[in-house]
Amino acid sequence: MPELPEVETTRRGIEPHLGGHTITALTVRQPKLRWPIPSQLAEWVVNHRINSVTRRGKYLLINLTGGAIMIHLGMSGSLYMVNADQPAAYHDHVDLLLDSGQALRLTDPRRFGSVLWQPQGETHALLEKLGPEPLSDDFSAEYLQQRCAGRKQAIKQFIMNSQVVVGVGNIYANEALFRAGIHPKRAAGHIAAARLNRLVDEIKLVLARAIEQGGTTLKDFVGGDGKPGYFKQQLNVYGRGGELCCHCKSTLKEIRLGQRSTVYCSECQH
């Protein structure tokens, strides 16, 4: 599943092609995605100017005067800029045609993505309970200490909870915990303040570096510019179970935690 760096990479790739342009048509070839595409969406967006493209968690928001088109890439979705007359392939479900002669095309083989609408001045129900953005000042050491207090849940599952902080998916939770020297199964409420401070710093650093590298290509992810991400080359633990730790040369262990693959070093992480 595309995680926050992949979504942010996509946002940065498509925004220069969308901002300031007017939507001239909406083509929906398959309305049945994770949730049905609103039948009135064309009425709400056609002939409206795109003001900006922003991101909230893993949702992309194409902001218009009357509201925002909310796009989630699901498990396998991708957004591309194409010429408006380029024939659609089988999994090309939605086109947003622009006055530039280009179109923003959503491709989603597994159809777990979504295209929804958020009216101006409202917050969509899917965004209401989201925690702070991890790269913002709202996600601070003090904030994480307060949220962790008294919690028995494993720290890895805790930081992957989007109501605690958005966008710290499985890949980056593994990497940040390794860099912070924290065992993924340690109870969130049993971690000293200084170590939580370090964890906040490492989450921010890992995500920022992944964005700089265009995300992490694991299977078929590419950004909005059609280029793959390269952060996979910098992964210390994720996907490396059974290999040697890059720091102490111990064998990395792999377990299932919250039904997700979790890789850690028993010597470096406590």
C-alpha positions as CSV (number, residue, x, y, z in Angstrom):
1,M,0.0,0.0,0.0
2,P,1.4,3.5,-0.8
3,E,2.3,5.1,2.5
4,L,2.7,8.8,3.3
5,P,6.0,9.4,1.4
6,E,4.5,7.8,-1.7
7,V,1.4,9.9,-1.4
8,E,3.3,13.1,-0.8
9,T,5.6,12.2,-3.8
10,T,2.5,11.8,-5.9
11,R,1.1,15.1,-4.7
12,R,4.3,16.9,-5.6
13,G,4.3,15.2,-9.0
14,I,0.8,16.2,-10.1
15,E,0.3,19.6,-8.5
16,P,2.3,21.6,-11.1
17,H,0.0,20.1,-13.8
18,L,-3.2,20.8,-11.9
19,G,-2.9,24.1,-10.1
20,G,-4.6,27.0,-11.8
21,H,-6.3,24.8,-14.4
22,T,-10.0,24.3,-14.9
23,I,-11.7,20.9,-15.0
24,T,-13.5,20.5,-18.3
25,A,-14.9,17.0,-17.9
26,L,-14.9,14.0,-15.6
27,T,-14.9,10.5,-17.0
28,V,-15.8,7.6,-14.6
29,R,-15.4,4.2,-16.2
30,Q,-15.7,2.2,-12.9
31,P,-17.7,3.9,-10.1
32,K,-17.4,0.9,-7.7
33,L,-14.1,1.5,-5.9
34,R,-13.7,1.0,-2.1
35,W,-16.7,3.3,-1.8
36,P,-18.9,4.3,-4.8
37,I,-17.9,7.5,-6.5
38,P,-20.6,10.1,-5.9
39,S,-23.0,10.2,-8.8
40,Q,-23.1,14.0,-8.6
41,L,-19.3,14.5,-8.7
42,A,-19.2,15.8,-12.2
43,E,-21.8,18.5,-11.3
44,W,-19.6,19.6,-8.4
45,V,-16.3,19.7,-10.2
46,V,-16.7,20.4,-14.0
47,N,-16.0,24.0,-15.0
48,H,-14.3,24.7,-11.6
49,R,-10.7,25.9,-11.2
50,I,-8.2,23.9,-9.2
51,N,-6.7,26.1,-6.5
52,S,-4.2,23.7,-5.0
53,V,-3.4,20.0,-4.3
54,T,-2.8,19.2,-0.6
55,R,-2.5,16.0,1.5
56,R,-4.1,14.9,4.7
57,G,-2.6,11.6,5.9
58,K,-2.8,9.4,2.9
59,Y,-5.6,11.3,1.2
60,L,-4.9,13.7,-1.6
61,L,-7.2,16.8,-1.8
62,I,-7.7,18.6,-5.1
63,N,-9.1,21.9,-3.8
64,L,-11.7,23.7,-5.8
65,T,-13.8,26.7,-4.9
66,G,-16.8,24.7,-3.7
67,G,-14.9,21.8,-2.0
68,A,-12.2,19.2,-2.6
69,I,-11.9,16.0,-4.5
70,M,-10.6,13.4,-2.0
71,I,-8.5,10.6,-3.5
72,H,-7.1,7.6,-1.7
73,L,-4.8,5.3,-3.6
74,G,-5.8,2.2,-1.7
75,M,-3.6,-0.9,-2.1
76,S,-2.5,-0.5,-5.7
77,G,-3.7,2.9,-7.0
78,S,-1.6,5.3,-9.0
79,L,-2.2,8.8,-10.5
80,Y,-0.7,9.8,-13.8
81,M,-0.8,12.8,-16.0
82,V,-1.7,11.8,-19.6
83,N,-2.8,13.4,-22.8
84,A,-6.6,13.7,-22.7
85,D,-7.0,11.6,-25.8
86,Q,-4.8,8.8,-24.7
87,P,-6.8,5.5,-24.7
88,A,-7.6,4.1,-21.3
89,A,-6.3,0.7,-20.2
90,Y,-8.5,-1.9,-18.4
91,H,-7.7,-0.6,-14.9
92,D,-7.9,3.1,-15.7
93,H,-11.1,4.0,-13.8
94,V,-11.2,7.8,-13.6
95,D,-10.0,10.7,-15.7
96,L,-10.1,14.3,-14.7
97,L,-9.8,16.3,-17.9
98,L,-8.2,19.8,-17.8
99,D,-8.3,22.9,-20.0
100,S,-4.6,22.2,-20.7
101,G,-5.4,19.2,-22.9
102,Q,-4.1,16.8,-20.2
103,A,-5.9,14.5,-17.9
104,L,-5.3,13.2,-14.4
105,R,-5.8,9.5,-14.6
106,L,-6.5,7.1,-11.7
107,T,-5.3,3.5,-12.2
108,D,-6.3,1.0,-9.6
109,P,-6.1,-2.7,-10.4
110,R,-7.5,-3.9,-7.0
111,R,-10.1,-1.1,-6.7
112,F,-9.4,-0.4,-3.0
113,G,-8.8,3.3,-3.7
114,S,-11.5,5.9,-3.5
115,V,-12.7,9.2,-5.1
116,L,-14.9,11.2,-2.7
117,W,-16.1,14.7,-2.2
118,Q,-15.5,17.1,0.7
119,P,-17.8,20.2,0.6
120,Q,-16.2,23.6,1.3
121,G,-16.1,24.4,5.0
122,E,-16.7,20.8,6.1
123,T,-14.4,18.0,7.2
124,H,-15.1,14.6,5.7
125,A,-15.9,11.8,8.2
126,L,-12.8,9.9,7.1
127,L,-10.6,12.9,8.1
128,E,-12.3,14.0,11.3
129,K,-10.4,11.7,13.8
130,L,-7.0,11.8,12.1
131,G,-4.0,12.6,14.4
132,P,-1.4,15.2,13.6
133,E,0.8,15.2,10.5
134,P,4.2,13.6,11.5
135,L,6.2,16.3,9.8
136,S,4.3,19.1,11.5
137,D,5.1,20.9,14.8
138,D,1.9,19.4,16.2
139,F,3.7,16.0,16.3
140,S,6.1,16.8,19.1
141,A,7.9,14.9,21.8
142,E,5.6,16.3,24.4
143,Y,2.5,15.2,22.4
144,L,3.8,11.6,22.0
145,Q,4.6,11.4,25.7
146,Q,1.1,12.5,26.6
147,R,-0.5,10.0,24.2
148,C,1.8,7.1,25.4
149,A,1.2,7.6,29.1
150,G,-0.3,4.5,30.6
151,R,-0.7,2.7,27.3
152,K,0.1,-1.1,27.2
153,Q,-0.1,-1.4,23.5
154,A,3.1,-2.3,21.6
155,I,4.8,0.9,20.5
156,K,4.9,-0.2,16.8
157,Q,1.2,-0.7,16.7
158,F,0.7,2.6,18.6
159,I,2.5,4.8,16.2
160,M,0.8,3.1,13.3
161,N,-2.6,4.2,14.6
162,S,-3.7,7.1,12.4
163,Q,-5.6,8.6,15.3
164,V,-2.3,9.0,17.1
165,V,-0.3,10.3,14.2
166,V,-1.0,9.9,10.5
167,G,1.1,8.2,7.9
168,V,3.5,6.2,9.9
169,G,2.9,3.0,8.0
170,N,4.6,-0.4,8.4
171,I,7.7,0.3,6.4
172,Y,8.6,3.5,8.2
173,A,7.5,2.3,11.7
174,N,10.1,-0.5,11.3
175,E,12.8,1.9,10.2
176,A,12.1,4.6,12.8
177,L,12.0,2.1,15.7
178,F,15.3,0.6,14.6
179,R,17.0,4.0,14.3
180,A,15.6,5.0,17.8
181,G,16.8,1.7,19.3
182,I,13.3,0.8,20.6
183,H,12.0,-2.8,20.5
184,P,8.7,-2.9,18.5
185,K,6.9,-4.9,21.1
186,R,7.8,-2.6,24.1
187,A,4.7,-1.1,25.7
188,A,4.2,2.5,24.7
189,G,3.6,3.6,28.3
190,H,6.9,1.9,29.4
191,I,9.3,4.0,27.3
192,A,11.3,6.8,28.9
193,A,10.6,10.4,27.8
194,A,14.1,10.7,26.3
195,R,13.6,7.7,24.1
196,L,10.2,8.9,22.9
197,N,11.9,12.2,22.0
198,R,14.4,10.3,19.9
199,L,11.6,8.3,18.3
200,V,9.8,11.5,17.2
201,D,13.0,12.8,15.7
202,E,13.6,9.5,13.8
203,I,10.0,9.3,12.5
204,K,10.4,12.8,11.1
205,L,13.8,12.0,9.6
206,V,12.9,8.7,8.1
207,L,9.7,10.1,6.4
208,A,11.5,13.3,5.2
209,R,14.3,11.2,3.6
210,A,11.8,8.8,2.0
211,I,10.0,11.8,0.5
212,E,13.3,13.2,-0.8
213,Q,14.0,9.8,-2.5
214,G,10.5,9.6,-4.0
215,G,9.1,7.0,-1.7
216,T,9.8,3.2,-1.5
217,T,9.1,1.0,-4.5
218,L,8.2,-2.5,-3.2
219,K,6.0,-3.8,-6.1
220,D,4.5,-1.4,-8.5
221,F,4.6,2.0,-6.9
222,V,5.6,5.0,-9.0
223,G,5.0,8.6,-8.3
224,G,2.8,11.1,-10.2
225,D,5.7,11.7,-12.6
226,G,5.9,8.0,-13.5
227,K,9.2,7.5,-11.7
228,P,9.8,4.9,-9.0
229,G,10.9,5.7,-5.5
230,Y,14.4,4.8,-4.3
231,F,14.2,4.8,-0.5
232,K,14.2,1.0,-0.6
233,Q,17.9,1.1,-1.1
234,Q,18.2,2.8,2.3
235,L,16.1,0.4,4.3
236,N,17.9,-0.9,7.4
237,V,15.4,-3.6,8.6
238,Y,12.2,-3.7,6.6
239,G,12.2,-6.7,4.3
240,R,15.5,-7.9,5.6
241,G,14.5,-10.6,8.1
242,G,17.3,-13.2,8.5
243,E,19.9,-10.9,7.1
244,L,22.7,-9.2,9.2
245,C,22.1,-6.0,11.1
246,C,23.9,-3.1,9.4
247,H,25.2,-1.9,12.8
248,C,26.1,-4.9,15.0
249,K,26.0,-7.7,12.4
250,S,23.5,-9.8,14.4
251,T,20.8,-11.7,12.5
252,L,17.7,-9.6,12.1
253,K,14.5,-11.2,13.5
254,E,11.1,-11.2,11.8
255,I,7.8,-11.6,13.6
256,R,4.2,-10.8,13.0
257,L,2.9,-7.9,15.1
258,G,-0.7,-6.8,14.6
259,Q,-0.7,-9.0,11.5
260,R,2.1,-7.0,9.9
261,S,5.6,-8.1,9.2
262,T,8.0,-6.7,11.8
263,V,11.7,-6.8,11.5
264,Y,14.1,-5.8,14.3
265,C,17.5,-6.3,15.8
266,S,17.4,-7.9,19.3
267,E,20.9,-6.4,20.1
268,C,20.2,-2.8,19.0
269,Q,16.6,-2.5,20.0
270,H,15.4,-2.8,23.6
